[in-house]
Amino acid sequence: MSLSAVSNRIVIVSLLLLFLSGCASMQNRHPADPIETVNRGVDQFNQEFDKAVAKPVAKGYRIVTPSLLDLGITNFFNNLADVPSAVNNLLQLKPTHALTDLGRVCINTTLGIFGLFDVASDMGIPNYKEDLGQTLGFWGMGDTPYLVVPFLGPTTLRDLIGLVGDTWMNPISYPSQDTYYALTTLRLIDVRADLLEAGDVLDEAAVDRYAFQREFYLQKRESQIKDGPNHMSEDDLFDDTFFDDEEAPFPEDEL
């Protein structure tokens, strides 16, 4: 199956979820989440898949992979992601940022041995991460419905469209089909391994895990699109200020 076919199926599934919104209850519906009933069902499926497959594989990967190699793999994929980031910076009329990202790619691909070492960051060169979802927001595409996509997790329709475009721009998409699937699988395992602690914190801290995850994602994306000074990331799950032990993060009567 080609990359374009996979991307098309992802979009079709998401459009089907939106179509099913007519079957969702209107009571206590979050304005950004018109198909919450459907999304919660998909989220539950994703949690079960994560517990049965993704998390055990990630833990095994963490055990057998030396920390230096693990860091190198993460750096390798981050270096590839700087290519679509540079394109998106250019599309957002930020030529200086685009050139900086391209400079990072050149430095890390050569001096960093195909991106295994993040030499650019060691040299103090900033990383201006941008994606096509942010670019669409920059050019006026407003808020779109929140979605939970099977296996992929939280997104919005705008970000899902952006993901397809970013995947197409990423050099990982252009080797042979077998190589693409192997690299993509490795990337997903590496990302899940890096988020093991964050997932545990999320499970322990959130009274309503789904609502917490939704609010975190939407706030993070809003900050990124507006180029907020303090972009939220998964690391913020460890920030004590993001939780209040004496109060649920998102009281149920406000959902």
HUHU-V115952 format. One record per pair of residues at least 6 apart in sequence whose C-alpha atoms are under 8 Angstrom apart, sorted by the first residue. I is the first residue (numbers start at 1). J is the second residue. Records with the same first field share a line. If there is no record, write none. Layout:
# HUHU-V115952
I: J + J
This chain:
# HUHU-V115952
2: 177
3: 173
7: 164
10: 149
11: 160 + 161
13: 149
14: 147 + 149 + 157
17: 35 + 38 + 39 + 147
18: 35
20: 35 + 38
21: 34 + 35 + 38
24: 34 + 35 + 36 + 37 + 38
25: 37
26: 34
28: 255
29: 36 + 255
30: 36 + 255
32: 143 + 144 + 145 + 146
33: 145 + 146 + 147
34: 145 + 146
35: 147
39: 147 + 148 + 149
40: 148 + 210
42: 148 + 149 + 150
43: 148 + 149 + 150 + 153 + 210
45: 150
46: 150 + 151 + 153
49: 151
54: 189 + 192
55: 192 + 193 + 196
57: 189
58: 189 + 190 + 192 + 193 + 196
59: 193 + 196
61: 189 + 190 + 193
62: 70 + 193
70: 190
71: 116
72: 115 + 116 + 117
73: 116 + 190
74: 116 + 187 + 190 + 191
75: 115 + 116 + 117 + 118
76: 114 + 115 + 116 + 117
77: 115 + 187
78: 115
79: 104 + 105 + 108 + 109 + 115 + 118
80: 105 + 115 + 170 + 171 + 172
81: 170
82: 101 + 102 + 104 + 105 + 129
83: 101 + 102 + 105 + 169 + 170 + 171
84: 130 + 131 + 166 + 169 + 170
85: 98 + 101 + 128 + 129 + 130 + 131
86: 97 + 98 + 99 + 100 + 101 + 102 + 130
87: 98
88: 98 + 130 + 131 + 132 + 135
89: 95 + 97 + 98 + 128 + 130 + 135
90: 97 + 98
91: 135
92: 135 + 138 + 139
97: 128
98: 128
100: 125 + 126 + 127 + 128
101: 127 + 128
104: 120 + 125 + 127
105: 115
107: 119 + 120
108: 114 + 115 + 116 + 117 + 118 + 119 + 120
109: 115 + 116
111: 119
112: 118 + 119
120: 126
121: 127
131: 162 + 163 + 166
132: 159 + 161 + 162 + 163 + 165 + 166
133: 158 + 159 + 160 + 161 + 162 + 163
134: 159 + 162 + 221 + 224 + 225
135: 225
136: 158 + 162
137: 225
138: 225 + 226
141: 158
143: 158
144: 156 + 157 + 158
145: 156 + 157
146: 154 + 155 + 156 + 157 + 214
147: 153 + 154 + 155 + 156 + 157
148: 154 + 155 + 156
149: 155
154: 213 + 214 + 217
155: 217
167: 173
172: 180 + 183 + 184
173: 180
174: 180
195: 234
198: 234 + 235 + 237 + 238
201: 237 + 238
202: 209 + 237
203: 209
205: 243 + 245
206: 212 + 248 + 249
207: 248 + 249 + 250
208: 250 + 252
211: 250 + 255
212: 249 + 250
219: 232
220: 231 + 232 + 233
223: 230 + 231 + 232
224: 231 + 232
236: 242
243: 249
